[in-house]
Amino acid sequence: MSGGTGLRGRRGVEPAARRGHQVVATGRGITGPGDFGGRANFMRCDLADAEGLARAFDGCEAVIHSAALSSDWGPDSAFERTNVEGTRNVVAAAERAGVRRLVHVSSTSVYFAFEDRLNLAEGAPLPRPVNAYARTKRAAEEVVRGFGGEVFIARPRGLFGPGDPHLLPRLLKVAERRPLPLLRGGGAKVDITDISVAADAMLAMAEADASTAGTYNVSHGEPIEIRALVERLFSGLKREVRWRAMPAPVVLGGARLLELRAGTSGRPPLVTAYALGLFAFSQTLDLTNIGQRLGWKPALGRDEAIERTIAASRVLM
C-alpha cells in the first residue's frame, strides 16, 4: 500500500489486517512498525524510488496506490512529479515485483466543471481539467490502465472523517476570519465519503473477482446540500457559522484574478476558483456500478459518519 503514512493509508491497514491479509505499507513519513500496532510491515520509500517500491511490493498479490499530492493550488511540476511520475514508478515497481492487481485511488476532481453535474456514472464525459490536480489525477488513471495485470480505479468523493486535516479544519479556519461565501443559496448538492468507508471500498476492490476490474465511484450515496452540511458540522462543534450571500459569477471571476496574480508572485491565492466551485455547484455520483458488480455498499451511513467526525473533532478542540 503506497501512502501508508497518510490518513487514507492508515485507515486501510486495520481492516485489511483484520481480514487476514499481510499488509506492507510504504510512505515518506517518519514512522515505524509500532505506529501500525503490528498490523503492517512499514517500509519508508518515496514514490520517486521505483527500486525501493519494487522491494516493498515483492511477494504482494495486490497493491493499493493511495499516495498523491492533493491540493487545489501548487506548481504544476510538483503535481506532475508525484501524481504522474510517481504513479508510473508504482506501476513499474508492481510489474517488476510480479503483482497481480493494482487498485488506484483516483479522484472525482476529474468530473468537475463549473456547472451542476448530477448522478455521474463512471462513463460520463470528462471535462477539461480545472487545475493541475485534476489534470494529473486524470493522467495517472491513464498510466494505471497500462499496467500489465488487473486494474481497479476508485474515484472517492469528498473524503472526510476523524483525523482528516482538510475539510473541517479548513472550514473552521476560514470561518474564524470571515463569513463563508453563500453561493447560489447554498443549495449545491454534494456527495461525501468517510475515510473508513473509502478504505473499505479499496479493500473490496483488492479482494474482488478479476472479472470485475474497472473504474468505480465511491461515496455514501446520500447527497447533502452544502449549506446543510456546513451548518450541521458547526452546530455539532458549538461554533457560529456566518454566511455572506454573493453572486457566483462575480466571486469566481475574482478568484481567477487572484490566481493570475499568484501565478506571477509565487504566493498561493487567498482562494481558488475550484474551491469556490465546490460550494457553488452540485456534483453527485451514481453508485450502481460498484453496487452491482462488487456487491459493495457503505457499511456506515452518512449521518453516522458526520456525527463520528464531530465527536472526534470535539476531543481535539
N, C-alpha and C positions, 0 to 999 in steps of 0.2 A: 504494500500500500504506500503510494507516494503521498507526501503531505501529511505524514503521520503525526507530526507535532502541531499541526493546525487543528482547529476545532472540529472540522468535519472528519479528519482522520482519527482523532481521539475518540469521537463518538462511535466510529465504526469498529474500533478494536474490541470493545467489550462484548457486543452481541456476536461478533464473529468467533471469538474465543469460547463464548458460552455454548455455541452450536457445534463445538468440537473442531474448529479449524485451527491450524497452527499459523499464527499471524506474524509476518515480518513487516515492520513499519520503518519507512525512511523519512528523513526530513533534515532541515538545516538547524533546527532548534537545539539548544543546549539541554539535553535530556539524557536519560539512561533507562535501563530496564525497570528500575523501581518506579518510574513515573507511570508505567502501564500496569503496575501491580502484578507483574509476572505474566500478564496475559499476552504479551507480544515480545518478540525479539526486535530490538531497535538498532538500526544501522544509520549513522549520520552520513548523509550523502546529498549533495546538491544535484539539481536537475541537469546541470552542465556536465556532470561526471557520468558519462554513459557507461564506462567500465565499472565504476562503483555500483551503479544501478544494476548492471548485469550480475554482479556478485550477490547483491541483495536479493535479486529475483530468482537466483539459481535454486531449482527444486520446487518453485511455486507453480501451481496449476493455473492460477488466475491473479491478475494484477488490477487493483483499483487505483486509477490515477486521479487523485483529487487535488494535487498541488497546482497552484496557479497564482498569478498576480491579479488580484481582484480590486479594481478601483475605477472610479469614473473620470480620473484625470492622472496624467503622468506622461513621461517621454515614450513615444512610440517604440523606441529601441528597447526599453525595459519590458514592455508587453510582448514584443516580438521574441526577445531572448527567453523569457520564462514560458509564455503560453504556447509559442510555436516551436522554437528550437528545443525547449525543454521537453515538450511532448514528443518531438521527433527522437530525442535521446531515449525517452521511455519506451517508445515503440521498438527502436533498435535494440535496446537492452533486453526487452521482453523476448524478442525473436532470438537473440543470441542465447538467452537462458532456456529456450525451449518452452516458454509459457504458452499455454493453450488458449487462454481467454484474456481479453483486455476490456475492462469496464472503465470508460472515460467519463468523468464528471464535467459536463459542459455547462451551459447557462442559457436561460431564456432571454438574455440580452440579445441573442441572435434573432429573436422575433420582434424586438422593439422598434416601433416607429412612432412618430409624433401624431398619433391618432388612436382611437379606440380599436382594440383587436380582441374579439371575444371568442371563447371556445376554440382556441387554436389547437389543431391536431398537428402531429409531427410532420406531416407532409405539406403544411401551409407554406406558401411562398415566403422566402426570407427577404426582407427589405434590405436596402443599402445600410451597412453598419453605421451606427450613430456615433461611435467613438472607437478608440484603439482597443479597448477591452472587448467589445462586441466583435470587432473585426478579427482579432487574434483568436478568440474562442471559436469563431466560425472556421477560421483557417485550421485550428487544432483538430476540429472534427474531421476535416478532410485528410489530415495527416494520419489520424487514427484509423480511418477507413482503409488505409493502405497496409494495415497490419496483416501479417500472414495467417493469423488464427481467427478465432471468433471475436467479434466486436459488438459490444454493447455501449450505447451512448445515452447518458442520463442528462435531462435538462430540468433541474430543480428550480422552482420559482420562489423568490422572496425568503431566503433562508434566515431563520431566527431561532432563538432558544436560549436556555441558561448558559451563560458564559459568552454569548455572542458579542463581539466587540464592535459591531457595525450598526444594525438597525436601531435598536432602542437607545444605546449610548449616544449616537449621533443626533437623534431626535431631541433627547434631553439637553444636549449641549447647545443646540441651536435655539431651543425654546427658552433657555435661560437668558439669551441675549436679545431675542426679538420675537415678535409674533410669527407663527408659521404661515406660509402662503396658502390661502384658501382658493384653489383654482377650480373653476367650473363647479363651484358649490361643494367641493369635497366629495362628489359622488362617484369618482372613479373607482371601479371595482378591481380588486387585486386578489390574486391567489398568493398564499403564503405557505411555507413549509418548515416545520420544526426540524432542527438538525438531526435529531434522533430518527425521525420519520424518513428523512433523506438517506441516512445511513442504512436504514432497514431496506430501502429500495435498492441501494447499491449492492447490498448483500444478496438480495433476491436475484439480481442480475448475475452475480458471481456464481450462484447455485443453479440457475435456470438451465433447462434443456437447450442444447446447442441450436436446435431448430428455431428458437425464439430470438436469436440475435437480431439486434436492430436498435432503433432510437426510441427513447421513451420520455414522455413528460412525467414530472413528479411534483405533486403538491398534496395538500389536504383535500383538494377538490371542493372547497367551501369558500367561494369568493366573499370578500367583505369590502365595504366601501372604505376608502382611505380615511375619511373623517371619523367614521365609527371606530376604526382600528386604533387610530392615534388617541382618541378620547378615552377609549377603554384602557389602553396602556397607562395613560397619565392618571386616570382616575384610580386605577389599582395601586399606583405608587403615591397617591395623595399629592400629585403635582398639578399645578394650574397649566392649562394649555390655552394660549391666546392665538386667535386666528385673525388674519387680515385678508379680506376678500380682494383679489387682484385679477385683472384680465389676463388670461393665459398668454395670448399672443404678445402682449407688451412685456410680460415678465420673461418669457422665453427669448424674446429679442434682446432684452437687456443682458440675459445670461450669456448669449452668444457674443455680445460685445465684450463682456468680461473675459471670455475665453480667448478672444483675439488679443486682448491686452496681455493676458497671462502668457500667450504664446511668444510675445516679444520680451516680456520682463523675466520670464522663467519662474515666476511665483504662481502657485496654484490660485485659481479664481475663487472668489468667495462662494460661488455656487455654480454648478454646471447646468446646461440646458437639459441634460439627461436626468439629473437628479430631480429637477423640477417636473420633467415629463412623467416621472414615476408618480407624482402627486396629481398630475392633470389628466392622464389617460388610462383607460381601463386596459388590463391585459389578463385574460383568464385562459385556462388550459382545459383541453379535452383529455380526460384520463382513460378513455375507452381502451386504448391500445394496451396499456400496462395492466389494466384490469382483466381483459380478455385473454391476452397472450401469456402473461406471467401469473395471473390469478392473484395479483397483489392489490392490496388496499391499505391505506394508512391505519396502523393499529392505535393511533392516538388522534382523537378528534381535534378540530381547530380550536374550539373554545377551551378545552382542557389544556392544550399546548400553550395558549396565551396565558392562562392562569398560572401555569408552571413557570413561565418566563417571568411573570410579575412577582411571584413568590421568591424566586431565586434572586431577582434584582433587589427586592426589599432587604435581603440578607446582606447584600454588598453595600447598601447605602448607609 
